[in-house]
């Protein structure tokens, strides 16, 4: 039990340290994995759209850092079709304000059918590669909806109409959707510390 508490504390320290040094320059994110207590190893550079840092932890699922919060995969919602939209008049109102009243944000805002994924739902999108080869994996927040967004379909916000059309490149793209749950490592308390 004490070993588990120590590993959890070291994991939390590693998450804090790695989030402070997150390499999110342009659209590149450095994928890292924790290979042992206190050891972080660079594994490969991926070029996802999202500003989400992914940390793989031995014997645990991936931890996604987004907007300073650590998330893990929760309920599997299945495979969703993907499309892209921007803030232009062709894609929407042209105001850049979502149906929830918040401004659109790249690598953050998605539109969904609010009957399937309600407003404010935080999701993890995996295995989502657009027809342009762009990786869309990461954490998103449901802040918008659209007339063509029905059932298991997501519309990913992109900053330009050209980039929005490249999500599917006028074809189909898919990704696996999970409800994001905040990661809460085991912390030491008087009740779970062994003497």
PEDAKA-V869617 format. One record per residue. N is the residue number from 1. RES is the residue in three letters. PHI is phi in degrees with one decimal (* if undefined). NEAR is the number of other C-alpha atoms within 10 Angstrom. Layout:
BEGIN
N:RES:PHI:NEAR
N:RES:PHI:NEAR
END
This chain:
BEGIN
1:UNK:*:10
2:UNK:-62.9:12
3:UNK:-62.0:10
4:UNK:-64.4:14
5:UNK:-65.4:18
6:UNK:-62.2:16
7:UNK:-63.4:18
8:UNK:-63.4:18
9:UNK:-65.1:18
10:UNK:-63.0:17
11:UNK:-60.6:21
12:UNK:-62.3:19
13:UNK:-62.0:13
14:UNK:-62.9:18
15:UNK:-62.5:22
16:UNK:-63.5:15
17:UNK:-64.4:11
18:UNK:-67.3:16
19:UNK:-69.7:20
20:UNK:-70.9:10
21:UNK:-110.3:9
22:UNK:-58.5:18
23:UNK:-94.1:16
24:UNK:-108.7:13
25:UNK:-64.5:9
26:UNK:44.5:9
27:UNK:-111.3:13
28:UNK:-88.0:16
29:UNK:-126.8:21
30:UNK:-86.7:20
31:UNK:-84.1:20
32:UNK:-127.1:19
33:UNK:-135.0:19
34:UNK:-92.7:18
35:UNK:-99.6:13
36:UNK:-172.3:13
37:UNK:-56.3:15
38:UNK:76.8:15
39:UNK:-110.0:11
40:UNK:-111.7:18
41:UNK:-123.1:14
42:UNK:-72.0:12
43:UNK:-105.5:12
44:UNK:-167.9:11
45:UNK:-94.0:11
46:UNK:-114.6:13
47:UNK:-120.1:17
48:UNK:-80.1:22
49:UNK:-70.8:20
50:UNK:-76.8:20
51:UNK:-90.9:25
52:UNK:-111.3:29
53:UNK:-90.8:26
54:UNK:-110.0:24
55:UNK:-121.4:24
56:UNK:-96.3:18
57:UNK:-117.2:17
58:UNK:-57.9:12
59:UNK:64.4:6
60:UNK:-130.8:8
61:UNK:-76.0:12
62:UNK:-62.5:17
63:UNK:-112.4:22
64:UNK:-105.3:26
65:UNK:-102.8:24
66:UNK:-141.0:19
67:UNK:52.8:12
68:UNK:78.2:12
69:UNK:-115.4:14
70:UNK:-90.7:25
71:UNK:-127.9:23
72:UNK:-128.4:21
73:UNK:-68.3:21
74:UNK:-109.0:14
75:UNK:-58.7:11
76:UNK:-79.1:13
77:UNK:-95.2:14
78:UNK:98.4:10
79:UNK:-88.4:17
80:UNK:-119.2:17
81:UNK:-80.8:18
82:UNK:-124.6:24
83:UNK:-145.8:26
84:UNK:-123.3:24
85:UNK:-144.5:24
86:UNK:-130.7:24
87:UNK:-94.5:21
88:UNK:-80.8:14
89:UNK:-68.7:11
90:UNK:-70.0:10
91:UNK:-88.7:14
92:UNK:-172.1:16
93:UNK:-77.7:13
94:UNK:83.7:11
95:UNK:-92.4:11
96:UNK:79.8:18
97:UNK:-107.6:16
98:UNK:-79.4:21
99:UNK:-62.5:16
100:UNK:-86.3:13
101:UNK:91.1:10
102:UNK:-98.1:12
103:UNK:-70.5:14
104:UNK:-65.9:22
105:UNK:-135.9:18
106:UNK:-64.8:15
107:UNK:63.9:23
108:UNK:-151.8:23
109:UNK:-85.2:21
110:UNK:-133.1:29
111:UNK:-108.6:28
112:UNK:-142.5:27
113:UNK:-77.1:21
114:UNK:-67.6:18
115:UNK:-77.9:10
116:UNK:-95.8:12
117:UNK:-125.5:21
118:UNK:-63.4:16
119:UNK:-50.2:19
120:UNK:90.0:13
121:UNK:-66.0:15
122:UNK:-98.2:22
123:UNK:-123.6:27
124:UNK:-113.1:22
125:UNK:-106.7:21
126:UNK:-128.9:18
127:UNK:55.2:15
128:UNK:-108.8:23
129:UNK:-120.4:19
130:UNK:-72.0:22
131:UNK:-65.5:17
132:UNK:-86.8:13
133:UNK:87.3:13
134:UNK:-68.5:15
135:UNK:-92.2:18
136:UNK:-109.6:22
137:UNK:-62.2:23
138:UNK:145.9:25
139:UNK:-100.6:31
140:UNK:-133.8:28
141:UNK:-122.8:21
142:UNK:-72.9:25
143:UNK:-125.5:25
144:UNK:-141.8:27
145:UNK:-146.4:22
146:UNK:-152.2:17
147:UNK:-60.6:8
148:UNK:-94.6:13
149:UNK:-97.9:18
150:UNK:-127.7:17
151:UNK:55.7:14
152:UNK:-89.7:17
153:UNK:-136.7:20
154:UNK:-122.7:26
155:UNK:-114.9:25
156:UNK:-93.5:24
157:UNK:-70.5:27
158:UNK:-128.1:24
159:UNK:-72.4:17
160:UNK:-133.2:13
161:UNK:-64.5:17
162:UNK:-61.5:13
163:UNK:-66.4:16
164:UNK:-62.5:20
165:UNK:-70.1:19
166:UNK:-77.5:19
167:UNK:-57.0:29
168:UNK:-110.9:20
169:UNK:48.0:16
170:UNK:61.9:10
171:UNK:-128.9:12
172:UNK:-124.2:12
173:UNK:-133.0:18
174:UNK:-137.3:21
175:UNK:-155.5:21
176:UNK:-91.1:17
177:UNK:-114.0:25
178:UNK:-129.7:20
179:UNK:-71.6:20
180:UNK:-82.0:23
181:UNK:-117.7:18
182:UNK:-61.5:16
183:UNK:-81.6:15
184:UNK:-125.9:11
185:UNK:-66.7:14
186:UNK:-64.1:15
187:UNK:-114.2:14
188:UNK:-75.1:16
189:UNK:-133.6:9
190:UNK:-59.7:7
191:UNK:-77.8:6
192:UNK:-119.3:13
193:UNK:-95.8:14
194:UNK:-83.4:11
195:UNK:-87.3:5
END
